[in-house]
Amino acid sequence: MKNDHSKNSCTPGTVAALDHDQCSISGVRVDSLDQARLFAAVDSFIDSHRLATVMYANVHVLNTACRDSRLRAILNASDIVYCDGAGVVAGARLLGKRLSGRMTGADWIYPFCSLCRTSGKKVFILAGSEGVADQAAQQLRRQFPGISIVGTHHGYLSEPSTSARAVRLINEAQPDIVFVGMGTPVQERWTQENRSSLDAPVVWAVGALFDFVAGIQPRGPRWMLDNGLEWLCRFASDPRRLWRRYLLGNPLFMMRVASQVLDAMQTRRGPQPAAAHQ
């Protein structure tokens, strides 16, 4: 039986009412939320039976959004877009804005699952290649006995019949949260296309999170993670696939931020009077 969540869909950016700062980077609104306020916002969406989407912004996502107007629109229409990258924190600082910090899924998933176990919130994992979601679910059940993971499905949904099956399984399971991990921009587009059909209060894009949870993708030493160098660990693990994203993408992002800073300075300065003719 279908719940009445669809009758109470959130309007774009409704998390703004939760009293926090925002900044615009490369045309995308990024919410300044720490972990506690992120979790509180998700809880509020579930408790109020509202349809909500939660997205993240890192350098790769924002670079992709610069050339993909559809992705940019999806992000700006989402209820939360939180910061998931040290580069985004640095970019916001250059713009004179302060974000609460970087929150990557591989860090927050464990305290969040602990809260889900305590509160009884139900989770569905839609992510990764065949078997990844199952492996991740097994790991989380071992670590958090009693957690309610009500279903899993792989994230390769290009075939309409496969996508429809995933939607049906989600609705039969009646989760509170659907984690969608397919990579950008596939996960954002799939969420937009299927959000109104999903009988779950929260749909949360998480990228490669469950590859880390399942132990398929290594993270690197803690000192690198704590000093904004996780991108270097990712690059080192798969340089042939990721060199363009990091070695070209990181400088390109900072150039775009610098251009945004210069544009803002020019706007504040206003139009300059034309030089008088002699």
C-alpha positions as CSV (number, residue, x, y, z in Angstrom):
1,M,0.0,0.0,0.0
2,K,1.4,3.4,-1.0
3,N,2.1,6.0,1.6
4,D,1.0,9.6,1.3
5,H,4.5,11.0,0.9
6,S,3.9,12.1,-2.7
7,K,1.3,14.5,-1.5
8,N,3.8,16.5,0.5
9,S,6.7,17.0,-1.8
10,C,9.3,19.5,-0.7
11,T,9.8,22.6,-2.8
12,P,13.3,23.3,-4.0
13,G,15.8,24.3,-1.3
14,T,13.3,23.9,1.6
15,V,16.2,23.0,3.9
16,A,17.0,26.7,3.8
17,A,14.3,27.0,6.5
18,L,16.6,25.0,8.8
19,D,18.7,28.2,9.5
20,H,22.1,27.7,7.9
21,D,24.3,29.5,5.4
22,Q,24.6,28.8,1.7
23,C,26.9,29.8,-1.1
24,S,26.8,29.6,-4.8
25,I,29.8,28.0,-6.5
26,S,29.9,27.6,-10.3
27,G,26.1,28.3,-10.4
28,V,25.3,25.6,-7.8
29,R,23.8,26.2,-4.3
30,V,25.9,24.5,-1.6
31,D,24.4,24.3,1.9
32,S,26.7,24.9,4.9
33,L,25.7,22.0,7.2
34,D,27.7,20.1,9.7
35,Q,27.0,16.4,10.2
36,A,24.6,16.9,13.1
37,R,22.5,19.4,11.1
38,L,22.6,17.2,8.0
39,F,21.2,14.2,10.0
40,A,18.6,16.5,11.7
41,A,17.4,17.7,8.3
42,V,17.1,14.1,7.0
43,D,15.2,13.2,10.2
44,S,12.8,16.1,9.7
45,F,12.0,15.1,6.1
46,I,11.2,11.5,7.2
47,D,9.2,12.6,10.3
48,S,7.1,15.0,8.2
49,H,6.4,12.5,5.5
50,R,7.8,14.7,2.7
51,L,9.5,13.7,-0.5
52,A,13.1,15.0,-0.3
53,T,16.3,14.6,-2.3
54,V,19.7,14.9,-0.8
55,M,22.7,15.6,-3.0
56,Y,26.4,16.4,-2.5
57,A,28.9,18.7,-4.2
58,N,32.5,18.0,-4.8
59,V,34.9,19.3,-7.4
60,H,33.9,16.7,-9.9
61,V,30.2,17.3,-9.4
62,L,30.6,21.1,-9.8
63,N,32.9,20.8,-12.8
64,T,30.3,18.5,-14.4
65,A,27.5,20.9,-13.6
66,C,29.3,23.7,-15.3
67,R,28.9,22.0,-18.7
68,D,25.7,20.1,-17.9
69,S,22.8,22.5,-17.4
70,R,20.4,19.7,-16.5
71,L,22.6,18.5,-13.7
72,R,23.0,22.1,-12.5
73,A,19.2,22.4,-12.4
74,I,18.7,19.1,-10.6
75,L,21.2,20.1,-7.9
76,N,19.6,23.5,-7.4
77,A,16.2,22.0,-7.1
78,S,17.3,19.5,-4.4
79,D,16.5,20.0,-0.8
80,I,20.0,19.6,0.4
81,V,23.3,19.9,-1.5
82,Y,26.1,19.4,1.1
83,C,29.8,19.8,0.7
84,D,31.7,16.6,0.0
85,G,35.2,17.9,-0.9
86,A,38.1,19.8,0.4
87,G,38.4,21.7,-2.9
88,V,34.8,23.0,-2.5
89,V,35.6,24.2,1.0
90,A,38.7,26.0,-0.4
91,G,36.7,27.4,-3.3
92,A,34.0,28.8,-0.9
93,R,36.7,30.4,1.2
94,L,38.1,32.2,-1.8
95,L,34.6,33.5,-2.4
96,G,34.5,34.9,1.1
97,K,32.1,32.2,2.3
98,R,32.4,29.6,5.0
99,L,31.2,26.1,4.7
100,S,30.9,23.9,7.8
101,G,33.4,21.5,6.4
102,R,33.7,18.5,4.1
103,M,31.4,15.5,4.8
104,T,32.2,12.5,2.7
105,G,29.9,9.5,2.8
106,A,32.6,7.0,3.8
107,D,32.9,9.0,7.1
108,W,29.2,9.8,7.9
109,I,27.7,6.5,6.9
110,Y,28.7,4.8,10.1
111,P,27.3,7.3,12.6
112,F,24.2,7.6,10.4
113,C,23.7,3.8,10.4
114,S,24.1,3.8,14.2
115,L,21.3,6.4,14.4
116,C,19.1,4.4,12.0
117,R,19.5,1.3,14.2
118,T,18.5,3.3,17.3
119,S,15.6,5.0,15.6
120,G,14.4,2.1,13.5
121,K,14.7,4.0,10.2
122,K,14.6,1.7,7.2
123,V,17.3,1.8,4.5
124,F,17.4,0.6,0.9
125,I,20.7,0.5,-1.0
126,L,20.6,1.0,-4.7
127,A,24.3,1.2,-5.8
128,G,27.3,-0.1,-7.5
129,S,27.9,-3.1,-9.8
130,E,26.3,-6.5,-9.2
131,G,26.9,-7.7,-5.6
132,V,28.3,-4.4,-4.2
133,A,25.1,-3.4,-2.4
134,D,24.7,-6.9,-1.0
135,Q,28.3,-6.9,0.3
136,A,27.9,-3.4,1.8
137,A,24.6,-4.4,3.5
138,Q,26.3,-7.5,5.0
139,Q,29.1,-5.3,6.4
140,L,26.7,-2.8,7.9
141,R,24.5,-5.5,9.4
142,R,27.6,-7.0,11.1
143,Q,28.7,-3.7,12.4
144,F,25.2,-2.5,13.4
145,P,23.2,-5.6,14.4
146,G,19.5,-4.9,14.2
147,I,19.8,-2.2,11.5
148,S,16.9,-2.3,9.2
149,I,18.3,-2.6,5.6
150,V,15.1,-3.6,3.8
151,G,16.5,-4.2,0.4
152,T,19.4,-3.9,-2.1
153,H,19.8,-3.6,-5.9
154,H,22.7,-2.9,-8.2
155,G,23.0,0.6,-9.7
156,Y,23.2,-0.3,-13.4
157,L,19.7,0.7,-14.5
158,S,20.1,1.8,-18.2
159,E,17.5,-0.7,-19.3
160,P,14.0,0.6,-18.6
161,S,12.9,-2.8,-17.4
162,T,15.7,-3.0,-14.9
163,S,15.0,0.5,-13.6
164,A,11.3,-0.3,-13.3
165,R,12.1,-3.5,-11.3
166,A,14.3,-1.5,-8.9
167,V,11.5,1.0,-8.4
168,R,9.1,-1.8,-7.7
169,L,11.4,-3.4,-5.2
170,I,12.0,-0.1,-3.4
171,N,8.2,0.5,-3.1
172,E,7.5,-3.0,-1.9
173,A,10.2,-2.5,0.8
174,Q,8.8,0.8,2.0
175,P,12.1,2.3,3.1
176,D,12.6,5.7,4.8
177,I,15.8,6.4,2.9
178,V,17.0,5.2,-0.5
179,F,20.7,5.5,-1.0
180,V,21.5,5.9,-4.8
181,G,25.1,5.3,-5.8
182,M,25.7,5.4,-9.5
183,G,28.1,8.2,-10.0
184,T,27.5,11.7,-11.4
185,P,25.5,12.6,-13.4
186,V,23.7,9.3,-13.7
187,Q,22.5,9.1,-10.1
188,E,21.2,12.6,-10.2
189,R,19.3,12.1,-13.4
190,W,17.9,8.8,-12.3
191,T,16.7,10.3,-9.1
192,Q,15.0,13.2,-10.9
193,E,13.3,10.9,-13.4
194,N,12.0,8.5,-10.7
195,R,11.6,10.6,-7.6
196,S,7.8,10.9,-7.9
197,S,7.5,7.1,-8.4
198,L,9.5,6.3,-5.3
199,D,7.5,5.7,-2.1
200,A,10.2,6.8,0.2
201,P,10.6,10.1,2.1
202,V,14.3,10.6,1.3
203,V,16.4,9.7,-1.7
204,W,20.1,10.4,-1.1
205,A,22.7,10.4,-3.8
206,V,26.0,8.9,-2.5
207,G,28.3,8.2,-5.4
208,A,30.9,5.4,-4.8
209,L,30.1,5.2,-1.1
210,F,29.2,1.6,-1.0
211,D,32.3,0.5,-2.9
212,F,34.2,1.8,0.2
213,V,31.7,0.2,2.7
214,A,32.0,-3.2,0.8
215,G,35.8,-3.0,1.0
216,I,36.2,-2.9,-2.8
217,Q,37.7,0.6,-2.9
218,P,40.5,1.5,-0.5
219,R,40.5,5.0,1.1
220,G,44.1,5.6,2.1
221,P,45.8,6.6,5.4
222,R,43.9,8.8,7.9
223,W,46.4,11.6,7.8
224,M,45.8,12.1,4.1
225,L,42.0,12.0,4.6
226,D,42.2,14.6,7.4
227,N,44.3,16.9,5.3
228,G,42.2,17.2,2.1
229,L,44.2,14.6,0.2
230,E,41.7,11.9,-0.3
231,W,41.5,12.8,-4.0
232,L,45.2,11.8,-4.3
233,C,44.4,8.4,-2.8
234,R,41.6,7.9,-5.3
235,F,43.8,9.0,-8.1
236,A,46.6,6.6,-7.1
237,S,44.2,3.7,-6.9
238,D,43.0,4.2,-10.6
239,P,45.2,6.7,-12.4
240,R,44.3,5.7,-15.9
241,R,40.6,6.3,-15.3
242,L,40.9,9.3,-12.9
243,W,43.8,11.4,-14.2
244,R,41.6,13.8,-16.1
245,R,39.2,14.2,-13.2
246,Y,41.9,15.2,-10.8
247,L,45.0,16.5,-12.6
248,L,42.9,18.6,-15.0
249,G,39.7,19.0,-13.0
250,N,41.1,20.4,-9.8
251,P,43.0,23.3,-11.4
252,L,40.1,24.0,-13.7
253,F,37.7,24.2,-10.8
254,M,40.0,26.7,-9.0
255,M,40.3,28.8,-12.2
256,R,36.5,28.9,-12.4
257,V,36.3,30.0,-8.7
258,A,38.9,32.7,-9.4
259,S,36.9,33.9,-12.3
260,Q,33.8,34.0,-10.1
261,V,35.7,36.1,-7.5
262,L,36.8,38.6,-10.2
263,D,33.2,38.8,-11.5
264,A,31.9,39.5,-8.0
265,M,34.6,42.2,-7.5
266,Q,33.6,43.8,-10.8
267,T,30.0,43.8,-9.8
268,R,30.7,45.4,-6.4
269,R,32.8,48.0,-8.1
270,G,30.1,48.9,-10.6
271,P,30.4,50.2,-14.1
272,Q,33.5,52.4,-14.6
273,P,32.9,55.9,-16.0
274,A,34.1,56.3,-19.6
275,A,37.4,58.2,-19.9
276,A,36.9,61.8,-20.9
277,H,38.0,62.7,-24.5
278,Q,40.6,65.3,-24.8
